[in-house]
Amino acid sequence: MKAWAKAAAQGAACGLTIGLVLLIGLRLRWSQVAPARAEELAVADVVKAKRFEVVDAAGKVRAVLSALPDGRSGLSVVDAEGKARAGLGVTSDGKALLTLSDAAEKIRAGVPVTSGGEAALGLADAAEKKRVFLDLAADGSAGLSLYDAAGKVIWEAP
């Protein structure tokens, strides 16, 4: 066999050997990476934090879910201008509360429910003065009050 042919055969054998080693090595490496990647994609059963922020495509905060050190917790929903427009929470004394605000962030409607079973609906004007108040006591008795712009009761039903 001529020298150049022998060198070519040896080169081909060497190249084939290197190729097989690389192929086996990559396959072994992939078998180690694939399970790790599957674990990264797994969904956690529990995620814990003191505050979560939901942002829109531009990165603006649109909702906040938080727990505060004083015992309050809540969800605040924010409009495109960054103003809090709706809130759902629990006060430190255990009262559930739903609030709805106008574009000036003035609370215009509120629905509190106490742990004792009392519930109410309050409607306010743009100055946040109570104008309509409907309440339902734990014993089932209800009341309705209407107020003028100065905050004086103008009509009341027991």
Protein Blocks (a to p, Z undefined) as FASTA:
>chain_A
ZZklmmmmmmmmmmmmmmmmmmmmmmmmmmmmmmmmmmmmpccfbdcdfbdcdddfkopa
fbdcdddfkopacdddddfkopafbdcdddfkopacdddddfkopafbdcdddfkopacd
ddddfkopafbdcdddfkopacdddddfkopafbdcZZ
